[in-house]
Amino acid sequence: MPEQSVTRAANAKINLSLDLTGILPDGYHAICTVMQSVSLCDTVTLAPGAAGIRLSCSAPEVPTDKRNTAFAAAEAFYAAAGLAPCVDIHIEKRVPSQAGLGGGSADAAAVLHCLNERHGFPLGEDTLLRIALGVGADVPFCFLGGTRLCLNKGEVMAKLPPFAAHVVIAKPRAGVSTAAAFRKFDSAPPLRHPKNDDFLFYMMRGDYEAAFACAGNLFEQLTHVPEGDCIKQSMRENGAYYAAMSGSGSAYFGLFCTREAAVRAAGALRETVPFVAVCETAEE
């Protein structure tokens, strides 16, 4: 019987709260964040191929060589599994790039899942998570998904109670370089940090009103997105109980109690913002 294709949704993520807490011994920045999977996703399909790794993508601006995290994940998987590479990977892109939504990381995580399934699960979860971290800091979270506290580089994770909300994501035309945003932290004046302990305290109890009063994204003080304040204001005026930047930007998200309110807010934003999506929080 010929080998079958394997397809998986690569869910984007938002950062419900995000703080930088210092510099690690290896020079990387230490983060404290609660990441949340959302139903906005790319679709990753793996098909049997001839020798090697071939990657294609519906978005022509996305590289399809070793610069792509999905390609890097495939290479790392085959090396760890001791198998000869032989796969065609296609990414149907819906998550915008340079948005702070983890689109590339989600694609890489989906590739690891699909390759492990296709080859009969030769690698355990611990090995896959080590591979994921080697590919990118957000890939371990995207591999597991859900609602998780992420520390260190993001690879130290604790699962939190599921969080349910309707979500509007809006990305202005401009993107943000994550590396450049992190560099700004090193020379920034004193910044206002989220109340991380209080945020977690209330999240664990399901008191979301109190929790999001303590939340924030430090990158909003480091990354200048001209449309950001207007996007957040529009979301709040249309019913969002919380709105913030995701990751290092440039996308913003709003949380809503009802889908009707989210759809209404998205409609208002589409008049001025080129990318707007309505989705929900997801468990993986």
C-alpha angles and dihedrals in degrees: 000000000000118000115265129228118255120216130189136174112242103210121209121229137220128202109236087193129357132191136169110220104181145294123307122224091260091055097256121128118256114229135196111198143144108224122199128195116227132196094246101105151161118232117233119197125187120196131180111269143176120269114316137023121293121185129191130177136193090225108075093203092061113094116240099199134072091307088072114088091218090058091046090050092052092050092049092047094053092046092051094044094047091233131136111251113250114153144116113213125194125187119199099203123217102140110084120237126241088023105114090247098114095239096151092043091050090052091052092049091050090051090054091050093047096045092049090051094045093052096046100265099289094165129060125227095259091055092046091051090051089052090047093054090050089056098047143332095249096044096086091056092046089050091057101026129178123092113328142162106231123197140172105022088342096275096100101083139177122188114237129199112284114273120210125199142134110249135204116197120195125183123188119220094262121078130211129231107230092205092052091048092053091048090057090060091063093063100028123122117244110309135205108252127204116253093252099177093047092046091054092043092058095037090057089054096046092243094138097168090059092039097055091046084067097042131097145143116247090203090070085074093047104039120061112212107171094207095044100096092046092050092051092045091051091050092050093046088054097050109281111148090198133017129178146144116277118230112324091331161203094166123074129201136201128203120221135185095219135034090228091061091046092051090049092051092047090052091055092049095048089071091071110009120076098212121041126157135179115212143140137244112269136207096227 
